[in-house]
Amino acid sequence: MFANDDLQQRWWNLEAKLVERFGKKPDLEAILFLIGLQETGFMPEKISKEQKQDLMHVAVCTVLSPSGSPVVIMC
């Protein structure tokens, strides 16, 4: 249970930092998008819908990779 509590606390801390930085609470998709940007370093002025989906896919793979999830194989 302790690890789960720590994860929840870290999630709340992340949300608080993002609220502080961007002025509103981001949803899960926004957080995944930001993770994708961070992981790829991809920062064009305009991003297409397909590129946003690709960035979110990278983020999901990044988030799931420590768990050894079978989904990671597709990434």
Phi and psi restraints in degrees (value plus and minus 20) as a CYANA .aco file:
   2 PHE   PHI     -80.4   -40.4
   2 PHE   PSI     -64.1   -24.1
   3 ALA   PHI     -81.4   -41.4
   3 ALA   PSI     -59.3   -19.3
   4 ASN   PHI     -85.0   -45.0
   4 ASN   PSI     -60.7   -20.7
   5 ASP   PHI     -83.8   -43.8
   5 ASP   PSI     -60.3   -20.3
   6 ASP   PHI     -84.0   -44.0
   6 ASP   PSI     -61.9   -21.9
   7 LEU   PHI     -82.1   -42.1
   7 LEU   PSI     -64.1   -24.1
   8 GLN   PHI     -81.6   -41.6
   8 GLN   PSI     -63.3   -23.3
   9 GLN   PHI     -84.7   -44.7
   9 GLN   PSI     -60.9   -20.9
  10 ARG   PHI     -85.4   -45.4
  10 ARG   PSI     -56.6   -16.6
  11 TRP   PHI     -83.2   -43.2
  11 TRP   PSI     -66.5   -26.5
  12 TRP   PHI     -81.7   -41.7
  12 TRP   PSI     -59.3   -19.3
  13 ASN   PHI     -83.4   -43.4
  13 ASN   PSI     -61.5   -21.5
  14 LEU   PHI     -81.9   -41.9
  14 LEU   PSI     -67.4   -27.4
  15 GLU   PHI     -79.1   -39.1
  15 GLU   PSI     -61.6   -21.6
  16 ALA   PHI     -83.2   -43.2
  16 ALA   PSI     -61.6   -21.6
  17 LYS   PHI     -84.1   -44.1
  17 LYS   PSI     -60.1   -20.1
  18 LEU   PHI     -89.7   -49.7
  18 LEU   PSI     -56.7   -16.7
  19 VAL   PHI     -82.8   -42.8
  19 VAL   PSI     -63.8   -23.8
  20 GLU   PHI     -81.4   -41.4
  20 GLU   PSI     -61.0   -21.0
  21 ARG   PHI     -96.9   -56.9
  21 ARG   PSI     -62.4   -22.4
  22 PHE   PHI    -126.4   -86.4
  22 PHE   PSI     -29.0    11.0
  23 GLY   PHI      66.1   106.1
  23 GLY   PSI     -19.9    20.1
  24 LYS   PHI    -175.4  -135.4
  24 LYS   PSI     138.5   178.5
  25 LYS   PHI     -96.9   -56.9
  25 LYS   PSI     101.5   141.5
  26 PRO   PHI     -98.9   -58.9
  26 PRO   PSI     132.6   172.6
  27 ASP   PHI    -106.1   -66.1
  27 ASP   PSI     156.2   196.2
  28 LEU   PHI     -79.7   -39.7
  28 LEU   PSI     -60.6   -20.6
  29 GLU   PHI     -83.0   -43.0
  29 GLU   PSI     -58.7   -18.7
  30 ALA   PHI     -85.4   -45.4
  30 ALA   PSI     -60.3   -20.3
  31 ILE   PHI     -86.1   -46.1
  31 ILE   PSI     -61.8   -21.8
  32 LEU   PHI     -82.0   -42.0
  32 LEU   PSI     -60.1   -20.1
  33 PHE   PHI     -80.3   -40.3
  33 PHE   PSI     -65.1   -25.1
  34 LEU   PHI     -84.3   -44.3
  34 LEU   PSI     -58.7   -18.7
  35 ILE   PHI     -82.9   -42.9
  35 ILE   PSI     -62.9   -22.9
  36 GLY   PHI     -80.1   -40.1
  36 GLY   PSI     -62.8   -22.8
  37 LEU   PHI     -81.4   -41.4
  37 LEU   PSI     -64.0   -24.0
  38 GLN   PHI     -83.9   -43.9
  38 GLN   PSI     -63.9   -23.9
  39 GLU   PHI     -88.6   -48.6
  39 GLU   PSI     -55.0   -15.0
  40 THR   PHI    -115.4   -75.4
  40 THR   PSI     -44.1    -4.1
  41 GLY   PHI      53.5    93.5
  41 GLY   PSI      -7.6    32.4
  42 PHE   PHI     -99.0   -59.0
  42 PHE   PSI      94.7   134.7
  43 MET   PHI    -159.4  -119.4
  43 MET   PSI      38.6    78.6
  44 PRO   PHI     -95.0   -55.0
  44 PRO   PSI     145.0   185.0
  45 GLU   PHI     -85.7   -45.7
  45 GLU   PSI     -61.9   -21.9
  46 LYS   PHI    -140.8  -100.8
  46 LYS   PSI     119.0   159.0
  47 ILE   PHI    -143.1  -103.1
  47 ILE   PSI     107.9   147.9
  48 SER   PHI     -95.4   -55.4
  48 SER   PSI     145.8   185.8
  49 LYS   PHI     -80.1   -40.1
  49 LYS   PSI     -61.7   -21.7
  50 GLU   PHI     -83.1   -43.1
  50 GLU   PSI     -60.6   -20.6
  51 GLN   PHI     -85.3   -45.3
  51 GLN   PSI     -58.7   -18.7
  52 LYS   PHI     -82.2   -42.2
  52 LYS   PSI     -63.0   -23.0
  53 GLN   PHI     -83.4   -43.4
  53 GLN   PSI     -61.2   -21.2
  54 ASP   PHI     -82.6   -42.6
  54 ASP   PSI     -62.2   -22.2
  55 LEU   PHI     -83.5   -43.5
  55 LEU   PSI     -59.9   -19.9
  56 MET   PHI     -88.1   -48.1
  56 MET   PSI     -54.5   -14.5
  57 HIS   PHI     -84.1   -44.1
  57 HIS   PSI     -64.3   -24.3
  58 VAL   PHI     -78.5   -38.5
  58 VAL   PSI     -62.6   -22.6
  59 ALA   PHI     -83.7   -43.7
  59 ALA   PSI     -64.3   -24.3
  60 VAL   PHI     -81.3   -41.3
  60 VAL   PSI     -63.5   -23.5
  61 CYS   PHI     -82.2   -42.2
  61 CYS   PSI     -61.0   -21.0
  62 THR   PHI     -84.1   -44.1
  62 THR   PSI     -63.7   -23.7
  63 VAL   PHI     -88.7   -48.7
  63 VAL   PSI     -58.2   -18.2
  64 LEU   PHI    -103.3   -63.3
  64 LEU   PSI     -40.1    -0.1
  65 SER   PHI     -77.8   -37.8
  65 SER   PSI     -58.9   -18.9
  66 PRO   PHI     -85.2   -45.2
  66 PRO   PSI     -42.7    -2.7
  67 SER   PHI    -102.2   -62.2
  67 SER   PSI     -31.5     8.5
  68 GLY   PHI      52.7    92.7
  68 GLY   PSI       2.6    42.6
  69 SER   PHI     -82.4   -42.4
  69 SER   PSI     121.8   161.8
  70 PRO   PHI     -79.4   -39.4
  70 PRO   PSI     -41.8    -1.8
  71 VAL   PHI     -81.3   -41.3
  71 VAL   PSI     -50.5   -10.5
  72 VAL   PHI     -80.7   -40.7
  72 VAL   PSI     -50.5   -10.5
  73 ILE   PHI     -78.0   -38.0
  73 ILE   PSI     -53.7   -13.7
  74 MET   PHI     -96.5   -56.5
  74 MET   PSI     -33.4     6.6
